[in-house]
C-alpha cells in the first residue's frame, strides 16, 4: 500500500531526503537495485540513491521484522562490492508507530562516515 507513495517521494524529493539525513544538500540520483544483484532483491520499498561520494539506502517498513538487520548488511556488502570507494548511509523509516524492541532510534548531530 505504501510502496508506490514512498518510492515516488524518495525519487522525486531525493534532495530533501538527503538534506534531512545528511544535514546538508547532496545531489542524488537513483541507483537501481538490479545494479547490485547477485541474486534477485526482494524488498518492499528499497530506494537507493547515489552521489559522487555516497550511497543513500532508504528502506521503508510498516512493521518491524527480525530479518531487517541481515537485509541491511546484505545491501551494504552489495554496494561495497560495486562501489568500494563510496560511503553509505542506511536508514529504515518506519511508517507506523511501534514500541518494538527491534526498532532503535539513533540521533546524531554530525554523521560519522568511517575513517578515524
C-alpha positions, 0 to 999 in steps of 0.5 A: 500500500505504501510502496508506490507513495514512498518510492515516488517521494524518495525519487522525486524529493531525493534532495530533501531526503538527503538534506534531512539525513545528511544535514546538508544538500547532496545531489542524488540520483537513483541507483537501481537495485538490479545494479547490485544483484547477485541474486534477485532483491526482494524488498518492499520499498528499497530506494537507493540513491547515489552521489559522487561520494555516497550511497543513500539506502532508504528502506521503508517498513510498516512493521518491524521484522527480525530479518531487517538487520541481515537485509541491511548488511546484505545491501551494504556488502552489495554496494561495497562490492560495486562501489568500494570507494563510496560511503553509505548511509542506511536508514529504515523509516518506519511508517507506523508507530511501534514500541518494538524492541527491534526498532532503535532510534539513533540521533546524531548531530554530525554523521560519522562516515568511517575513517578515524 
